[in-house]
Structure formats: structure tokens, C-alpha cells
Amino acid sequence: MDDEGGDLDGVLDAVGPRLRGLRQQRGATLAQLSARTGISVSTLSRLESGQRRPTLELLLPLARAHQVPLDELVDAPPTGDPRVHARAFQRHGITFVPLTRRPGGLRAYKQVFPPGPPGGEPELAVHEGYEWLYVLSGRLRLRLGEHDVVLVPGEVAEFDTHVPHWMGNPGPEPAEVLCLFGPQGERMHVRARPSAG
């Protein structure tokens, strides 16, 4: 009996329920997922029900749409390598380096803000979530409601992102910031030892 073949069948059989669970967890319909991936609704339905075998051509766009690593879709066994192989991306001129792998829930990023003030008055934004910032190097200007502060290395700020806010770099050098973001508005819980007295 070929145990390896049986193991592979078990892994592939588990992909459908995992795909269905991810889609339902995100509140997406098959039609919405189809629009995002270009995979037909019928193919997605057959994949989720186990009537169609998953292929790399189908799993890659689904992993991108669900924002999960491919190995999470197939529940690959852990490799023993704990490193996060981050792939940096840019948004509004800011470089984001993901420090966590799991989408949803609390996420950690290293952000690099290029130097120089924005042209004109900063545009404040609001969105779901709660943010915690720690300045590693450089300077970070934070506009938060009526507050306008410049944070330097070692300083921390945390805030509800429903409050209008904007961040930028007023300094002559890049600013590096550690950012923890909770999309559902989770507050950060910082634990510290009581001071010896």
C-alpha cells in the first residue's frame, strides 16, 4: 500500500472544506470570489464540495484572494523554519514589510516612511481598527484629531483609527516604524513588571 499516495489524497480532500471555511469566514459569496479570482462560480463550488481536484492554477489566485500563504490552503506540514519570509509592498509611498503571516486579527508591520513633508495639507483618514506605533528611527509626524505631534525613536502612540489621522515623515531621513494593527478595533495589551520599590 502506498502511504504517500494516501497522505496526498487526504491533503487534497481537505482543501475544499478549508476553502469554504475561509470564504465563509470572510463573508464572501461564490460570485464575489469568482469576480476576484476569475475562476467560474461552478468551478469554485465543485472545489469547495470536493468534486474537483485542486490544482496550482486554481489555488494560487485563491490564496491571493484570501490573503493566505499557499501552504495554509493545503495545510502543508510545518517545515520547522520559523522565519517569516516577508514580501514588502508599497502603499501611498510608504513601504510595508509584513512581520506576521496570518491575515485578519492582529497584524504587525515594519513601515518605512520616505523623508519630506507632503505637498499641501495632509488629508486625514478614518477606518476600522486600532493602531499601535513604535518609532525605531527617524521622526514620524502624527496628526490625530486635534493633536499634531512628532514622535522620535523610542516613542509610542496608540489610537482608535475611527479618529481622523495621518502620518508622515517631517525629517531629512527615512523614518522606520513598528506598527501593530487590529482591524476589528482590538486594543493592545501591554504587560510590564511592577517597578521594584
TIKOLDO-65414 format. One record per residue (C-alpha): residue number from 0; residue in three letters; z, x, y. Coordinates in pm, whole numbers, always signed. Each point is the difference from the previous one (the first is absolute). Layout:
REM TIKOLDO-65414
NUM;ALA;Z;X;Y
...
END
This chain:
REM TIKOLDO-65414
0;MET;+0;+0;+0
1;ASP;-95;+133;+347
2;ASP;+318;-22;+210
3;GLU;-178;+133;+306
4;GLY;-255;-283;-15
5;GLY;+280;-255;-38
6;ASP;+184;+145;+298
7;LEU;-317;-17;+209
8;ASP;-55;-364;-98
9;GLY;+358;-81;+101
10;VAL;-42;+171;+337
11;LEU;-328;-183;+68
12;ASP;+144;-334;-111
13;ALA;+284;+36;+251
14;VAL;-235;+56;+297
15;GLY;-93;-370;+39
16;PRO;+355;-133;+38
17;ARG;+81;+292;+232
18;LEU;-301;-84;+222
19;ARG;+98;-368;+8
20;GLY;+358;+92;+89
21;LEU;-110;+229;+285
22;ARG;-233;-262;+144
23;GLN;+261;-276;-20
24;GLN;+269;+228;+144
25;ARG;-222;+45;+306
26;GLY;-80;-372;+22
27;ALA;-376;+60;-31
28;THR;-250;-233;-165
29;LEU;-276;+116;-232
30;ALA;-251;-89;+274
31;GLN;+182;+220;+254
32;LEU;+18;+289;-246
33;SER;-368;-48;-79
34;ALA;-89;+23;+370
35;ARG;+201;+325;+33
36;THR;-136;+170;-313
37;GLY;-350;-140;-45
38;ILE;+91;-98;-359
39;SER;-93;-357;-93
40;VAL;+273;-262;-38
41;SER;-101;-62;-361
42;THR;+25;+371;-85
43;LEU;+342;+23;+167
44;SER;+118;-308;-190
45;ARG;-121;+141;-333
46;LEU;+165;+336;+77
47;GLU;+335;-166;+76
48;SER;-14;-219;-312
49;GLY;-93;+295;-225
50;GLN;-344;-141;-85
51;ARG;-169;+299;+164
52;ARG;+83;+366;-61
53;PRO;+89;+194;+314
54;THR;-236;+280;+98
55;LEU;+37;+273;+259
56;GLU;-268;-170;+216
57;LEU;+219;-314;+13
58;LEU;+341;+166;+22
59;LEU;-77;+236;+292
60;PRO;-76;-275;+256
61;LEU;+294;-205;-132
62;ALA;+239;+294;+41
63;ARG;-126;+43;+359
64;ALA;+34;-373;+76
65;HIS;+355;-12;-140
66;GLN;+86;+339;+158
67;VAL;+137;+142;-323
68;PRO;-86;+319;-188
69;LEU;-245;-52;-285
70;ASP;+257;+118;-255
71;GLU;+228;-288;+107
72;LEU;-268;-253;-100
73;VAL;-21;+143;-349
74;ASP;+370;+89;-20
75;ALA;-82;+359;-86
76;PRO;+297;+192;-140
77;PRO;+173;+223;+253
78;THR;-135;+352;+9
79;GLY;+331;+157;+90
80;ASP;-139;+115;+335
81;PRO;+222;-157;+267
82;ARG;-213;+116;+292
83;VAL;-167;-260;+219
84;HIS;-360;+107;+54
85;ALA;-40;-154;+342
86;ARG;-336;-73;+151
87;ALA;+30;+5;+378
88;PHE;-179;-260;+212
89;GLN;-40;-66;+371
90;ARG;+72;-312;+200
91;HIS;-40;-17;+380
92;GLY;-21;+381;+13
93;ILE;+332;+45;-185
94;THR;-2;+182;-335
95;PHE;+206;-172;-273
96;VAL;+107;+194;-309
97;PRO;+145;-244;-258
98;LEU;+319;+133;-160
99;THR;+46;-288;-244
100;ARG;-239;-137;-261
101;ARG;+110;-361;-33
102;PRO;-159;-256;+227
103;GLY;+217;-274;+143
104;GLY;+370;+35;+64
105;LEU;+130;+305;+180
106;ARG;-266;+263;+75
107;ALA;+37;+354;+134
108;TYR;-254;+193;+206
109;LYS;-25;+325;+185
110;GLN;-189;-80;+320
111;VAL;-171;+255;+224
112;PHE;-60;-118;+357
113;PRO;-260;+206;+189
114;PRO;+110;+131;+340
115;GLY;-86;-169;+325
116;PRO;+82;-326;+170
117;PRO;-222;-304;-58
118;GLY;-250;-102;+263
119;GLY;+151;-282;+203
120;GLU;+311;-200;-82
121;PRO;+106;+0;-369
122;GLU;-65;-328;-179
123;LEU;+315;-125;-171
124;ALA;-35;-162;-344
125;VAL;+212;-229;-219
126;HIS;-18;-55;-377
127;GLU;+214;-75;-306
128;GLY;+240;+270;-103
129;TYR;+276;+242;+87
130;GLU;-61;+365;+87
131;TRP;+213;+316;-8
132;LEU;-129;+319;+167
133;TYR;+125;+360;-16
134;VAL;-170;+259;+221
135;LEU;-66;+321;-194
136;SER;-181;+193;+276
137;GLY;-154;-59;+341
138;ARG;+89;-298;+215
139;LEU;-58;-371;-58
140;ARG;-4;-259;+276
141;LEU;+123;-341;-117
142;ARG;-52;-312;+207
143;LEU;+216;-273;-154
144;GLY;+41;-321;+197
145;GLU;+148;+106;+336
146;HIS;+90;+350;-131
147;ASP;-217;+305;+62
148;VAL;+144;+314;-166
149;VAL;-120;+342;-111
150;LEU;+137;+113;-337
151;VAL;+30;+371;-82
152;PRO;+45;+176;-337
153;GLY;+303;-131;-189
154;GLU;+12;-332;+186
155;VAL;-29;-331;-181
156;ALA;-103;-349;+105
157;GLU;-3;-321;-200
158;PHE;-125;-341;+105
159;ASP;-126;-339;-104
160;THR;-379;+6;+43
161;HIS;+5;-356;+135
162;VAL;+114;+168;+325
163;PRO;-309;+111;+200
164;HIS;-40;+375;-55
165;TRP;-228;+301;+38
166;MET;+27;+366;-99
167;GLY;-187;+299;+139
168;ASN;+26;+372;+58
169;PRO;+72;+110;+359
170;GLY;+21;+368;-95
171;PRO;-249;+285;-4
172;GLU;+28;+46;-379
173;PRO;-31;-237;-299
174;ALA;+309;-206;-80
175;GLU;+104;-32;-365
176;VAL;+207;-303;-93
177;LEU;+157;-125;-323
178;CYS;-44;-377;-8
179;LEU;+157;-252;-239
180;PHE;-151;-345;+22
181;GLY;+117;-321;-164
182;PRO;-271;-266;+31
183;GLN;+234;-294;-65
184;GLY;+246;+104;+269
185;GLU;+246;+188;-220
186;ARG;+254;+201;+199
187;MET;+60;+359;-103
188;HIS;+344;+64;-149
189;VAL;+127;+343;+97
190;ARG;+303;+128;-190
191;ALA;+206;+287;+131
192;ARG;+326;+149;-110
193;PRO;+294;-80;+226
194;SER;+97;+291;+219
195;ALA;+291;+201;-130
196;GLY;+298;-70;+218
END
